[in-house]
Amino acid sequence: QVQLVESGGGLVQPGGSLSLSCAAFGNVYRPYVMGWYRQAPGDQRNLVASITSNGRTKYADSTEGRFTISRDNRKNTISLQMNSLKPDDTATYFCNMKPPPGYGSDYWGKGTLVTVSS
């Protein structure tokens, strides 16, 4: 079993910055993909950014150029630096881990709320 623990989030004004972190605890098997998803009220959960074990990144069109995802394989952590935040970025952000094939289904964090408002 793997537990994902998120930190960061909160209230920020439009144009501001915020950083999220996620740490994985338990039986972490490599290689794996980690990432962030977000879900606004009434919407589906959508990918924000993801990163593979060798550092390959993927971003949603709406976040590319503003958000940066990074990871520390030794600590099994990922971070998401969010700049130039917009009200549309308001959502609950969930940390996600995709284990390698044969090692179970996705793991999810409990979520952390990001509110962009003046």
N, C-alpha and C positions, 0 to 999 in steps of 0.2 A: 504493500500500500504506500501511496505517496500523499503527503499533505502539502498544499500550496498555501503559503501565508503572504498576504499582500500588505503593503504599507504605503502611505502617501495619500493623495486625494485631498479633497476639501473644496473650499470656495476660492475662486480667483476671478479677477476682473478680466473683461475682454482685452486681448492683447498680451495678457500675462503668461507666466510660465508655471509649470508644475511638474513634479517628478513622482513616478510610481516605481515601487520595487516589489519583487516577488521572490520568495525563497522556497525551494523544494526540500522537503524532509522525508526520510524514509528510504525505501528501496528504489533508488533512482538508477535505471539502466540506460546506458548510452548505446547508440546515439539517440537523441530525442530532439524534438522541436518544441520550443516554448514560445509563447506569444501572449498578446493581449487582445481581448475582444471587448466590445462595449454594447450596452443595451439601454436604450432610452425607453421611457414608459410607453407601452403600446407598440413598440417596435420589436423586430427580431434581433437576435444577438449577431453582431457582425465583426469580422476581423478588423483589428486596428493595425497590428504589426506582428510579425513573427520572425524568429531567428533560429537557424539550424545549429547543430553542434559545431560545425566548422565556420559559423559566422555569416552564412548567407541570409540576407534579410528580405522581407516582403512587406509592403505597405499597402494599405487601402489608398485609393486615389485621393480621398479627402484629407489624408494625413501626411502623405509624402511631401517632404520638404519642410514640414513643421515639426514632425515627431521623429525621434531617434530611439531605436531599440538597441540594447546592448546586453551582453551576458558575461558571466564569470563561471566558466565550467568547473573550476576547482571548488567554488562555493555553491554551485547549483542555483545561481540567482540570475534574474534578468531585471533590467531597469527600462523605464520608458520616460524619456525626457520630452515633455510637451511644451512647445513654444507657440507664440502667436495664437493663443487659444481663442476660440469663437464660441458664442452661445450654443451653436449646433454641436459642439463637442460635449455638452452636458449629457452625462449618462453614468450608469454604473459600469465600471471597468472590471473585467474578470481576467485573472491569470489562467493560462491554459498550458498543459503539457501533453504532448502526443508521444507516448512511449514507442519504442521500435516495434516492428511487426512481431506478433506473438507474445507481447508482454502486456496485454490488456488494453482497455479502452482509455479514452482521454480522462485526464484529471482536471478539476476546476477548483479555483479558489472561491471564497465566499463573496468576493466583489468589494469594490471600494467606490464610493460616490465622488464624482467630479462635477462640480457646478460652476459654470462660467456665467457670471452675471455681474452687472454693475449695481 
